[in-house]
Structures are given as structure tokens and as C-alpha cells.
Amino acid sequence: MHTKTQESRISLFMPEENAGGRKIRIYFDGQQLTVPEGVSVASALLMSGVRTFRATPVSGSPRAPYCMMGVCFECLVEIDGRPGRQSCLTQVQEGMVIKRQDGASGLNIPSAEG
Ligand code: FES
């Protein structure tokens, strides 16, 4: 029977010891963050201590990533001006500007009048 020891418990969001690869800069709600290259936006924000990614449209309650695999849609944020992006499925890029999403993202539907 396998029993977990304290040493065998590893956080899902703890960087690996050899993750000394290149770091890049991203911005979340105007704050500069330095994060590992190659991780998802959700992972980068969680590693940086961000715990609220969006607020629900109805009650405004805070939400954060849950599944980390594109199923729950709890991780929606605005990335480089585009709302409703799943941060768990988006890889961080140098200089990426990310904003917390409050409520439903608006649809930009052009009018028939032009
Ligand atoms: S965390 Fe569930 S879809 Fe992104």
C-alpha cells in the first residue's frame, strides 16, 4: 500500500527544480510579472500569486482556474485586448497584457448600417 509522505506532496503549480529556463515579462492588470517561458497563462498567474481571474456576470463572485484543461471556462481573462480567452490553454508570450475579466465579455458585432 502506498502512503503519501510529506516529501512526496508536490504542488501542481510549483516550478520544477530544473525549471531555470528563460523568464519572460507579462503584465496582469498593469502589474509586471516575471514568469517562466513556455507555461500557460493560467499557470504563470497562479505561480505569481494571482487567485482571482474573473468575476461572474450574475453575482460578481470571484473565479479562478479549476480544471486546467479547457473544460470548465473558469479561467477566462482578457489577453492583448481580446476578452473570453481560456488562460489554461494559452501559452504566455513576452509582453503579453492580461486583464482580469469582470462579468460577461461583450460581443463586438458590427451593425448592418456599417
Ligand atoms: S481552467 Fe478550466 S477551462 Fe481553463
Residues whose N, C-alpha, C, O or C-beta is under 5 A from the ligand:
A	BS01	FES	P65 Y66 C67 M68 M69 G70 V71 C72 F73 E74 C75 Q86 C88
